C-alpha cells in the first residue's frame, strides 16, 4: 500500500470538513486535491518514462509527461 503526503493545511481543511462538518473549506479541499492528483500523475508519467521496457513505451510516457507539464511541441527535442 502506498502513502500520499499532503500539506498540513489540507489535512486541517479535511478535518474541518469531515469531522467538524464545516462547509467552508470545501472549495479549497477540491482545488488542493486536484493539484495533488496532477502532481501524482506527472510523477507516474516520469517514472514510466525512466523505467519503460522498450523505446515505444518510453516515448509515449515522455510525451504524456511533457504534455502534462505544459511544454510546447515546438520546444521539444
ABEGO torsion letter per residue (X at the ends): XBBBBBBAAAAAAAAAAAAAGBAAAAAAAAAAAAAAAAAAAAAAAAAAAAABABAAAAAAAAAAAAAAAGBBAAABX
